Amino acid sequence: HVTHGGVDAPPQRPPLADGAVFAGRIERDTGLMDYLEALRLLRQEHGLSVPLQVLGDGSLRRQASDFCAQNGLTVEFLGSVSDVMPYLRDARFAFCSGLLSMLEAMACGALVVATYDNPLKEDYLRLSPGAAHIGICDRPAAIRDELLSLRDPDVAEARAQAAFDYAATQTWRAVAE
């Protein structure tokens, strides 16, 4: 048997919020710089600003912070936090690289967007049980396009609800059984 973890989802999906959260290590393999470039493209090409809270730390923090300052991005670097759930509940988009983080984001009502930069990570995302509920992207322009498509309220609500319904079946009780 293979399990990707569990989550305790609330009885109802929280409403879609605003902004975005990145949860993870600030390293090359987690894609933060791709997400930042996508936010830069959104701002430059479409005049859209998506505020981002970065939860985590790593060797690329200074580079990421400098990039945000140079490009006028609204990004708050919060470092490691003891509980990501309140941040996920207050975000429209969740940028994460771990399957358990994605599941937690879905349970909080956030729209999950994940990026990959190699075939192994692509398979990890596309073959995961919740893949249908994740915006899987391979470059900043694809992330930008995914975020633009989720501006449509009907598309966003449908995906958020389907993702929440999936997450609600992935309980810790189901893992234990």
N, C-alpha and C positions, 0 to 999 in steps of 0.2 A: 504494500500500500504506500502511496505517496500523498503527503499532505503539505500544503503550503501555508499552514497556520489557520488561525481562526480569529473571529472578532465578535464582540458583543454589540450588535447593532441596536439602535433605539427602535421603538415600535413603529415610528414613522420617519420618513426621510426628511431631514432638515431642508429648508428652502435653499435654493442656490444663492450664494453670497457674492461678494465682489473680490477682486484681487486674486493673487496666486500665492502658493506656498511651495518652496522647494525643501524637501526633507531628505537629508543624507549627508554623506561626506562631501567635502568640496575638493574633489579630485577629478582627474581627467575622465575616469571610467564612469562617473555618475552623470555627466552631461550638463553641469551647471552652465558652462560657457556657451553651449548650444542654446539653452533656454534664454540666456541673456541676449545673445545675438538675435534670437527670434523676437524678443521684446523690443530690441533696437529697430528691427525691420518693421514691426507693427507701428512704432512711433514715427519712424522716418517716412514710410510709404503710405500709411493710412491715418496718421495723426491720432492713433490710439495709444493710450498709456495704461498699462496694467501694472499696478503696484505689486511688488513681490516681497515676501518675507522669506529669508533664507535661514533654515534651521539646521545647524551643523557647522562643522569647521573642517579645515584641511589646508593643504599646501597651496591651493589656488585662491585662498581668500583675498589676499592683497591684489592679485591680478584681477579678480572678479570685481572687487571694490573700485579699483582704478577704472576699469571698463565702464562701470555704471556711472561714475562721476564724469568721465569724458563724453558719455553719450546721453547725459541727462535723464537716466533711468531712475525711477522711484523704487529703490531696493533698500531693505532694512536687513542687516546681518545681525541675527540674534544669537549666534553661537549654539552650543548644545542646550537643549531644553529638556526638562524632566518628563514632560507630557506633550506630545504633538497634537493630541486630539482637539484641544480647544482651537488651535490654529487651523486645523483642517476643517472644522465646523464653520469657521469664519472665512473660508476661501471658496472661490468659484472653481479655481483650477488647482490641481495638485501635481507637481512635477516630482516624481519619485522613481527610484530605480529598483527597489526591492518589492517583491510580491506581497509581503505582509504589509508594508507601507501603503501599497496600492489598495489592498483590501480594506485597511483602516480608513483610507480616504473615501472609498466608495461608501462605506458605512456612515460616513459623516456627510454624505451628499455632494462631495466635490467631484468634479470631472477630472479624470486621470489622464495625463499626457506623459508618455515615456519615450525616451530617445535611445538609440543604439548606435554604436560605431564599429561593430564587428559582427560576423555571422553567428558567433556563439550567443551574444547578447540578443541578437534578433530572434534566434530560436527560443531563447529563454522567455522572451516576451510573447511571441506569436503562438508558442505551444502551451502557454500557461492557461489554466482553466478559465480565467476571467478575461482572456484576450479580446473577446468581443466587446468589452466595456472599456477598453483602453485605446486612446489615440496613440498609435505606435508610429514613430517618426524616425527618419534616418538622417536628418540635417535641419539646420535652423529654418530654412524656407518651408519645409514640411510642417514644422511646429507652428510657424506663423499661419500657414494655411489651415491647420487644425483649429487653432484659436479663432480664426476668422469664421470658420464654419460653425463654431459653437456660439457665435453671436446670435444666431437664429434661435429665438426662445423655444420654439417647438422642438428643434433638434436637441438643444441642450437639456430641456426637461425630460424628453424621452430617454436620452442616454443616461442622465442622472438617475432616473427611476429604475431603469433596467439594471444599472450597476448596483444600486442600493438593494434591489430585490435579490440579485445574485449574492451580494455580501451577506445579506440576512440569512442565507442558507449555509454560510460558512462559519458556523458557530464553534466555540470551543467544545461544546457538548458533542457536536458531530465529529470533531477531531478525536475526542476521547473514545467515542464509540467505534 
